[in-house]
Amino acid sequence: MRTVRLHGREERLAEYDKTITNATEFYIGHLERVRRCKITIAGRAVELLDAKRKMADLRFT
């Protein structure tokens, strides 16, 4: 088994009544949700900017 130095992370998590296991499960869930996403934040930002430009064009025509 490999030993990992946690550098005070257990104590920081304990302030929130959480453990390394809680943090690991949360992060894995996050990564799985990100993997299932069909569009990136950058892609969504492009869509938003395009929609704003179209709205501005409609307003001034």
C-alpha positions as CSV (number, residue, x, y, z in Angstrom):
1,M,0.0,0.0,0.0
2,R,1.3,3.4,-0.9
3,T,1.4,6.1,1.8
4,V,0.2,9.5,0.8
5,R,1.1,12.7,2.6
6,L,-2.1,14.7,3.2
7,H,-0.4,17.9,4.5
8,G,-3.2,18.9,6.8
9,R,-6.1,18.1,4.4
10,E,-7.8,15.8,6.9
11,E,-7.9,18.6,9.4
12,R,-9.3,21.0,6.9
13,L,-12.0,18.6,5.9
14,A,-12.8,17.9,9.6
15,E,-13.7,21.6,10.0
16,Y,-16.7,20.7,7.7
17,D,-17.3,17.3,9.4
18,K,-16.0,15.5,6.2
19,T,-13.4,12.9,5.5
20,I,-10.9,12.0,2.8
21,T,-13.4,9.4,1.7
22,N,-16.2,11.9,1.4
23,A,-14.0,14.2,-0.6
24,T,-12.9,11.4,-2.9
25,E,-16.5,10.3,-3.6
26,F,-17.6,13.8,-4.2
27,Y,-14.8,14.5,-6.7
28,I,-15.3,11.2,-8.5
29,G,-19.0,12.0,-8.9
30,H,-18.1,15.5,-10.2
31,L,-15.7,14.0,-12.8
32,E,-18.4,11.5,-13.9
33,R,-20.9,14.3,-14.4
34,V,-18.4,16.4,-16.3
35,R,-17.6,13.4,-18.5
36,R,-21.3,13.0,-19.4
37,C,-21.7,16.6,-20.4
38,K,-22.2,17.1,-24.1
39,I,-20.9,20.7,-24.2
40,T,-18.0,22.5,-22.5
41,I,-18.2,25.8,-20.6
42,A,-16.4,27.4,-23.5
43,G,-18.9,26.1,-25.9
44,R,-21.8,27.3,-23.8
45,A,-20.1,30.8,-23.5
46,V,-19.9,31.0,-27.3
47,E,-23.7,30.2,-27.5
48,L,-24.5,32.9,-25.0
49,L,-22.4,35.5,-26.8
50,D,-24.0,34.6,-30.1
51,A,-27.5,34.9,-28.6
52,K,-26.6,38.3,-27.1
53,R,-25.3,39.5,-30.5
54,K,-28.5,38.4,-32.2
55,M,-30.6,40.2,-29.6
56,A,-28.6,43.4,-30.1
57,D,-29.0,43.1,-33.9
58,L,-32.7,42.7,-33.5
59,R,-32.9,45.7,-31.2
60,F,-31.1,48.1,-33.6
61,T,-32.8,47.0,-36.9
